[in-house]
Amino acid sequence: MLGLCGEPGAGKTTLSHLLGEELGETCAVVPMDGFHLAQAEIERLGRADRKGAPDTFDGWGFLSLVRRLATADEPVVYAPMYQHGFGEPIAGEIPVAREVPLVIIEGNYLLLDEEPWSLLAPMFTQTWYVDVDPQLRMERLVRRHVAAGKPPEYALTWANGPDERNAALIRTTRTRADDVVLMN
């Protein structure tokens, strides 16, 4: 298993899709984003202003899925996918067959040094930190939020607020990666 980690907007999804297209059926891509808590639960927890922070994901559920993928005991493991336009995770969107030789896991907190995230790294054969020029990353984030229907002013505020606070935490994990990939 290959773990792709990096800040929001760094290019993790782009890189994982490029690898997926190049490798075809010999790999499967599983994004951590599918483990976002439902918006209603995030609101119930009073964390709507911090969506994307580690505690707004089902980290233990994600760890369980990665363990299932690592053991390859089941014929098929189904992973959820986050629908940005819809704003919610959708269960069972990604089938991963036991025979697939490479599973690419991509997400923000794969190298975070607190449970449950800290239990992930030993399961990866390699971990890559996806890095990018900070200004380009910010531009990508704003475009992503606007594409999801947010007004440009809101998108910029969110990118400079919650997204940037999450990015600062993720940057602390860069040195734990086996390699760094620049996506400028």
BAFI-3210 file (N, C-alpha, C; in Angstrom, 3 decimals, decimal comma, padded with zeros to 6 digits):
// residues 184
n [1|2|3|4|5|6|7|8|9|10|11|12|13|14|15|16|17|18|19|20|21|22|23|24|25|26|27|28|29|30|31|32|33|34|35|36|37|38|39|40|41|42|43|44|45|46|47|48|49|50|51|52|53|54|55|56|57|58|59|60|61|62|63|64|65|66|67|68|69|70|71|72|73|74|75|76|77|78|79|80|81|82|83|84|85|86|87|88|89|90|91|92|93|94|95|96|97|98|99|100|101|102|103|104|105|106|107|108|109|110|111|112|113|114|115|116|117|118|119|120|121|122|123|124|125|126|127|128|129|130|131|132|133|134|135|136|137|138|139|140|141|142|143|144|145|146|147|148|149|150|151|152|153|154|155|156|157|158|159|160|161|162|163|164|165|166|167|168|169|170|171|172|173|174|175|176|177|178|179|180|181|182|183|184]
n.u [000,840|000,452|000,813|-000,438|000,086|-000,722|-001,241|-004,481|-005,432|-002,929|-002,501|-002,922|-005,141|-005,123|-002,582|-002,989|-005,027|-003,699|-001,722|-003,436|-004,690|-002,467|-001,579|-003,804|-005,896|-004,263|-004,111|-005,824|-007,545|-008,041|-009,569|-009,170|-011,099|-013,659|-014,350|-015,194|-017,187|-020,782|-022,436|-024,501|-023,765|-021,294|-022,180|-023,768|-021,774|-020,705|-018,700|-018,749|-017,459|-014,908|-014,679|-012,992|-010,884|-008,948|-010,719|-013,145|-013,475|-014,188|-011,981|-011,269|-012,901|-011,821|-009,239|-009,941|-010,884|-008,508|-006,957|-008,447|-008,031|-005,269|-004,920|-006,201|-008,109|-010,714|-012,875|-013,747|-013,463|-015,383|-015,145|-015,930|-016,801|-016,169|-018,399|-017,869|-019,524|-021,984|-021,426|-021,224|-020,225|-020,408|-021,404|-019,812|-018,830|-016,412|-015,059|-012,669|-010,822|-009,482|-007,370|-006,027|-002,903|-001,749|-002,710|-003,636|-003,696|-005,049|-004,795|-005,226|-004,263|-002,592|-000,082|-000,149|000,704|-000,962|-003,428|-006,337|-004,761|-001,952|-001,614|-001,765|000,523|002,439|001,250|001,639|003,575|005,097|005,269|004,305|004,784|002,861|003,624|003,439|003,666|002,804|001,086|-000,073|-001,394|-003,325|-004,799|-005,873|-007,490|-009,417|-010,620|-011,684|-013,615|-015,322|-016,173|-017,719|-019,909|-019,735|-019,669|-017,154|-015,881|-016,483|-015,216|-012,508|-012,167|-012,653|-010,586|-008,344|-008,816|-010,126|-009,090|-006,394|-005,544|-005,767|-003,895|-001,510|-001,173|-000,886|001,472|003,385|003,822|005,363|008,091|007,912|007,339|008,301|009,147|009,094|006,889|006,668|004,054|003,779]
n.v [-001,182|002,210|005,298|008,493|011,629|014,962|018,561|020,248|020,791|020,325|018,489|015,780|014,176|014,602|013,499|010,837|010,054|010,324|008,347|006,158|006,127|005,605|003,118|001,543|-001,296|-002,508|-001,194|000,396|003,269|004,837|007,314|009,184|011,063|010,013|009,363|011,562|012,901|012,932|015,933|016,753|015,500|016,704|019,293|018,806|018,211|020,666|021,537|022,628|024,879|023,996|021,957|019,326|019,161|016,863|015,637|015,708|013,621|010,110|008,630|006,176|004,407|004,707|003,707|001,034|000,271|000,529|-001,419|-003,706|-003,630|-004,009|-006,613|-008,147|-010,210|-010,474|-010,994|-008,653|-005,312|-002,596|000,859|004,135|007,230|010,682|013,140|016,081|018,082|017,402|017,369|015,396|012,136|009,087|005,844|002,727|003,239|002,661|-000,170|-002,531|-005,033|-008,088|-009,064|-006,898|-005,507|-003,095|-000,698|002,572|004,902|007,959|010,969|013,586|013,189|010,968|010,642|011,704|012,141|010,991|008,946|007,845|007,949|007,613|004,900|004,088|004,403|002,174|000,271|000,962|000,442|002,370|005,909|008,992|012,426|014,899|017,862|021,440|024,696|027,271|029,446|028,552|026,323|027,581|028,942|026,750|025,653|027,691|027,708|025,102|025,282|027,229|025,868|023,986|025,419|027,544|031,042|033,267|035,016|033,784|031,340|032,088|033,045|030,684|029,048|030,441|030,262|027,729|025,707|026,464|026,269|023,509|022,724|023,685|021,937|019,516|019,997|019,593|016,907|016,234|015,411|012,782|011,262|008,924|009,918|012,976|014,540|016,916|018,941|021,185]
n.w [000,000|-000,777|000,721|000,297|001,405|002,469|002,444|002,287|-001,048|-002,116|-004,140|-003,895|-004,667|-007,430|-008,102|-007,241|-008,991|-011,457|-011,149|-010,879|-013,423|-015,029|-014,071|-014,237|-013,960|-012,147|-009,821|-007,057|-005,929|-002,902|-001,228|001,806|002,306|002,110|004,640|006,009|008,571|008,575|007,578|009,298|011,694|012,188|012,659|014,929|016,733|017,023|015,298|012,770|011,836|011,570|009,761|008,214|009,944|011,995|013,891|012,617|011,020|010,644|012,065|013,300|011,934|009,383|009,846|010,366|007,824|006,298|007,546|006,816|004,065|004,015|005,011|003,110|003,233|002,417|-000,435|-001,794|-000,808|000,112|-000,228|001,036|-000,682|-000,866|-001,859|-003,246|-004,430|-003,390|-000,728|001,195|002,458|000,549|000,928|000,033|-002,596|-003,827|-005,047|-003,982|-005,067|-003,823|-005,348|-006,396|-006,839|-005,888|-003,610|-003,335|-000,905|-000,084|001,737|004,212|006,879|007,205|008,330|010,814|014,235|016,286|017,822|016,051|013,826|013,905|013,859|011,289|009,554|009,802|008,166|005,555|002,638|001,457|002,037|000,748|000,807|-000,471|-001,902|-002,530|-004,074|-001,839|-002,614|-005,008|-004,004|-002,388|-004,353|-005,729|-003,712|-003,319|-005,865|-005,820|-003,757|-004,840|-007,129|-005,872|-005,303|-003,528|-002,676|-004,050|-002,126|000,334|-000,165|-000,249|002,365|003,845|002,873|003,814|006,500|008,195|006,388|006,198|008,862|009,221|007,300|008,421|010,586|009,199|007,773|009,733|009,642|007,507|007,575|008,319|006,152|003,574|001,172|-000,769|-002,949|-005,417|-006,550|-008,293]
ca.u [000,000|001,132|000,088|-000,175|-000,329|-000,404|-002,187|-005,596|-005,062|-001,547|-002,499|-002,996|-006,153|-004,618|-001,518|-003,542|-005,744|-002,688|-001,167|-004,499|-004,843|-001,264|-001,459|-005,029|-006,515|-003,284|-004,163|-007,089|-007,324|-009,003|-009,345|-009,609|-012,242|-014,897|-014,599|-015,750|-018,460|-021,903|-022,544|-025,383|-022,988|-020,307|-022,927|-024,150|-020,560|-020,275|-017,425|-018,977|-016,460|-013,595|-014,780|-011,696|-009,950|-008,907|-011,876|-014,357|-013,434|-014,287|-010,618|-011,225|-013,505|-010,823|-008,210|-010,504|-010,886|-007,128|-006,567|-009,101|-007,327|-003,917|-004,947|-006,717|-008,812|-012,049|-012,825|-013,889|-013,724|-015,989|-014,763|-016,794|-016,232|-016,758|-018,904|-017,689|-020,699|-023,063|-020,970|-021,385|-019,643|-021,336|-020,869|-019,716|-018,589|-015,141|-014,746|-011,249|-010,715|-008,324|-006,297|-005,358|-001,591|-001,376|-003,783|-003,151|-004,530|-004,666|-005,504|-004,502|-003,727|-002,001|001,170|-000,349|001,255|-001,942|-004,372|-006,001|-003,949|-000,586|-001,624|-001,822|001,819|003,082|000,598|002,026|004,888|005,739|004,435|004,789|004,178|002,617|003,856|003,145|003,843|001,662|000,139|-000,801|-002,301|-004,435|-005,622|-006,607|-008,538|-010,489|-011,335|-012,446|-014,785|-016,223|-016,761|-018,718|-021,058|-019,524|-019,296|-015,698|-015,419|-016,563|-014,184|-011,218|-012,171|-012,527|-009,241|-007,393|-009,176|-010,053|-008,168|-005,011|-005,237|-005,537|-002,637|-000,391|-001,011|-000,399|002,879|004,253|004,022|006,151|009,348|007,630|007,128|009,468|009,556|008,296|006,571|006,218|002,967|003,636]
ca.v [000,000|003,493|006,383|009,846|012,574|016,345|019,599|020,446|021,508|020,043|017,687|014,348|013,536|014,651|012,508|009,480|009,761|010,112|007,007|005,209|006,040|004,987|001,723|000,842|-002,266|-003,034|-000,432|001,004|004,509|005,004|008,577|009,327|011,979|009,260|009,194|012,774|012,700|013,594|017,339|016,861|015,105|017,765|020,397|018,381|018,297|022,058|021,630|023,038|025,889|023,331|020,776|018,986|018,900|015,421|015,122|015,741|012,378|008,865|008,111|004,752|003,700|004,725|002,745|-000,308|000,003|000,329|-002,755|-004,701|-003,622|-004,539|-008,064|-008,751|-011,449|-010,469|-010,909|-007,247|-004,353|-001,388|002,084|005,282|008,335|011,981|013,878|017,500|018,846|017,007|017,731|014,260|010,875|008,096|004,513|001,666|003,764|002,203|-001,575|-002,884|-006,494|-008,669|-009,327|-005,663|-005,531|-001,829|000,172|003,920|005,577|009,367|011,741|014,629|012,877|009,629|010,617|012,429|011,384|010,778|007,888|006,578|008,196|007,100|003,457|003,834|004,391|000,862|-000,567|001,406|000,064|003,666|007,098|010,162|013,708|015,683|019,265|022,379|026,104|027,694|030,303|027,679|025,521|028,441|029,157|025,500|025,527|028,648|027,178|023,919|025,724|027,908|024,808|023,295|026,302|028,596|032,345|033,465|035,622|032,723|030,354|032,633|033,076|029,304|028,571|031,103|029,960|026,307|024,937|026,811|025,681|022,082|022,608|023,893|020,677|018,501|020,314|019,032|015,477|016,096|014,684|011,361|010,590|008,302|010,738|014,179|014,725|018,288|018,994|022,574]
ca.w [000,000|-000,873|001,369|-000,194|002,437|002,153|002,831|001,355|-002,255|-002,524|-005,353|-003,562|-005,506|-008,807|-008,225|-007,126|-010,238|-012,500|-010,921|-011,178|-014,879|-015,588|-013,635|-014,619|-013,053|-011,191|-008,575|-006,635|-005,190|-001,809|-000,521|003,197|002,344|002,282|006,071|006,619|009,250|007,913|007,962|010,471|012,875|012,418|013,277|016,279|017,545|017,096|014,579|011,380|011,478|011,467|008,902|007,639|011,040|012,262|014,631|011,795|010,255|011,394|011,992|013,659|010,804|008,316|010,248|010,150|006,387|005,850|008,043|005,957|002,782|004,228|005,198|001,870|003,562|001,813|-001,902|-002,176|000,268|-000,445|000,477|000,730|-001,464|-000,523|-003,016|-002,933|-004,826|-002,482|000,613|002,106|002,001|000,019|001,252|-000,961|-003,949|-004,406|-004,790|-004,049|-005,109|-003,132|-006,307|-006,810|-006,187|-005,265|-003,133|-003,029|000,088|-000,051|002,744|004,941|008,208|007,215|009,098|012,069|015,360|017,357|017,449|015,403|012,634|014,083|013,647|009,851|008,862|009,678|007,154|004,219|002,131|001,229|002,212|000,023|001,169|-001,679|-001,558|-003,609|-003,749|-001,012|-003,337|-005,928|-003,170|-001,992|-005,550|-005,967|-002,696|-003,612|-007,044|-005,397|-002,998|-005,782|-007,959|-005,043|-005,137|-002,518|-003,241|-004,011|-000,872|001,338|-000,504|000,169|003,834|004,329|002,530|004,711|007,885|008,556|005,539|006,535|010,182|008,982|006,552|009,354|011,319|008,263|007,462|010,780|009,390|006,269|007,802|008,568|004,865|002,947|000,040|-001,012|-004,359|-005,672|-007,538|-008,756]
c.u [000,881|000,254|000,523|-000,768|000,013|-001,526|-003,364|-005,126|-003,659|-001,471|-002,538|-003,953|-005,696|-003,549|-002,078|-004,314|-004,772|-002,065|-002,191|-004,708|-003,660|-001,205|-002,696|-005,544|-005,539|-003,258|-005,582|-006,738|-008,439|-008,694|-009,899|-010,873|-013,579|-015,264|-014,888|-017,000|-019,547|-022,011|-023,416|-024,634|-021,935|-020,981|-023,325|-022,969|-020,060|-018,971|-017,588|-017,942|-015,057|-013,662|-013,455|-010,619|-009,983|-010,154|-013,184|-014,374|-013,699|-012,928|-010,516|-011,855|-012,537|-009,713|-008,701|-010,504|-009,468|-006,612|-007,174|-008,401|-005,942|-003,913|-005,417|-007,388|-010,152|-011,941|-012,887|-014,143|-014,270|-015,637|-015,729|-016,042|-016,944|-017,167|-018,858|-018,913|-021,878|-022,726|-021,091|-020,635|-020,749|-020,698|-020,772|-019,438|-017,368|-014,912|-013,240|-011,163|-009,418|-007,120|-005,519|-004,012|-001,189|-002,625|-003,136|-004,155|-004,095|-005,495|-004,597|-003,702|-003,060|-000,756|001,064|000,065|000,293|-002,934|-005,696|-005,024|-002,555|-000,492|-001,629|-000,451|002,465|002,462|001,000|003,417|005,739|004,746|005,106|004,045|004,072|002,689|003,632|003,463|002,609|000,636|-000,704|-001,807|-003,526|-005,371|-006,468|-007,762|-009,708|-011,297|-012,204|-013,725|-015,802|-016,921|-017,833|-019,905|-020,915|-019,193|-017,784|-015,184|-015,414|-015,434|-012,810|-011,096|-011,967|-011,113|-008,186|-007,646|-009,008|-009,083|-006,716|-004,619|-004,968|-004,201|-001,430|-000,119|-000,396|001,068|003,834|004,564|004,947|007,393|009,133|007,463|008,430|010,021|008,639|008,131|006,041|005,192|002,714|003,189]
c.v [001,239|004,545|007,719|010,827|013,984|017,274|019,655|021,270|021,235|019,263|016,191|013,612|013,504|013,587|011,091|009,099|009,540|008,724|005,937|005,019|005,308|003,487|000,890|-000,097|-002,865|-002,219|000,053|002,223|004,671|006,304|008,559|010,179|011,271|009,058|010,507|012,365|013,399|015,028|017,514|016,497|016,160|018,959|020,050|018,498|019,734|022,316|022,078|024,056|025,296|022,069|020,558|018,765|017,400|014,875|015,237|014,576|011,214|008,169|006,632|003,904|003,607|003,718|001,315|-000,675|-000,280|-001,028|-003,853|-004,787|-004,255|-006,057|-008,803|-010,094|-011,584|-010,366|-009,467|-006,434|-003,101|-000,191|003,209|006,342|009,615|012,687|015,364|018,328|018,617|017,364|016,631|013,043|009,924|006,719|003,627|002,105|003,141|000,730|-001,818|-004,406|-006,946|-008,824|-008,080|-005,572|-004,237|-001,049|001,494|004,572|007,036|010,121|012,692|014,105|011,512|009,528|011,369|011,545|011,327|009,733|008,497|006,715|007,578|005,590|003,086|003,570|003,006|-000,039|-000,194|000,898|001,312|004,762|008,257|011,382|014,525|017,153|020,142|023,792|026,593|028,563|029,484|026,823|026,338|028,698|027,926|025,347|026,453|028,157|025,985|024,333|026,424|026,872|024,031|024,206|027,405|029,916|032,566|034,055|034,588|031,713|030,823|032,656|031,673|028,769|029,171|030,798|028,485|025,491|025,207|026,270|024,181|021,867|022,756|022,623|019,612|018,735|019,725|017,558|015,204|015,233|013,196|010,565|009,984|009,161|011,950|014,326|016,139|018,287|020,432|022,624]
c.w [000,000|-000,217|000,803|000,799|001,978|002,549|001,857|000,154|-002,758|-003,831|-005,108|-004,492|-006,955|-009,017|-008,161|-008,386|-011,401|-012,376|-011,275|-012,671|-015,507|-015,277|-013,936|-013,543|-012,048|-009,902|-008,307|-005,800|-004,165|-001,076|000,899|003,296|002,520|003,739|006,787|007,383|008,445|008,434|009,204|011,753|013,209|013,096|014,707|017,239|017,706|016,357|013,127|010,911|011,325|010,619|008,183|008,685|011,359|012,955|013,860|010,802|011,200|011,269|012,303|012,557|009,634|008,610|010,015|008,673|005,891|006,335|007,176|004,607|002,909|004,354|003,956|002,122|002,841|000,293|-002,415|-000,916|-000,404|000,426|000,110|-000,072|-001,048|-001,809|-002,706|-003,294|-003,898|-001,039|001,645|001,561|001,528|000,227|000,012|-002,382|-004,621|-004,063|-004,933|-003,951|-004,446|-004,066|-006,718|-006,084|-005,475|-004,877|-002,734|-002,091|000,106|000,970|003,499|006,123|008,315|008,083|010,416|013,241|016,545|016,876|017,018|014,236|012,740|013,861|012,163|009,233|008,754|008,600|005,730|003,868|001,936|001,580|001,488|000,529|-000,110|-001,290|-002,787|-003,128|-002,978|-001,745|-004,315|-005,162|-002,779|-003,175|-005,853|-004,982|-002,982|-004,811|-006,667|-004,676|-003,900|-006,668|-007,204|-004,719|-004,106|-003,218|-003,098|-002,698|000,261|001,111|-000,034|001,694|004,402|004,062|003,457|006,181|008,202|007,704|005,918|007,910|010,044|008,275|007,473|010,159|010,412|007,910|008,497|010,541|008,208|006,469|008,073|007,271|004,352|001,819|-000,062|-002,519|-004,532|-006,797|-007,984|-010,202]
res [m|l|g|l|c|g|e|p|g|a|g|k|t|t|l|s|h|l|l|g|e|e|l|g|e|t|c|a|v|v|p|m|d|g|f|h|l|a|q|a|e|i|e|r|l|g|r|a|d|r|k|g|a|p|d|t|f|d|g|w|g|f|l|s|l|v|r|r|l|a|t|a|d|e|p|v|v|y|a|p|m|y|q|h|g|f|g|e|p|i|a|g|e|i|p|v|a|r|e|v|p|l|v|i|i|e|g|n|y|l|l|l|d|e|e|p|w|s|l|l|a|p|m|f|t|q|t|w|y|v|d|v|d|p|q|l|r|m|e|r|l|v|r|r|h|v|a|a|g|k|p|p|e|y|a|l|t|w|a|n|g|p|d|e|r|n|a|a|l|i|r|t|t|r|t|r|a|d|d|v|v|l|m|n]
***
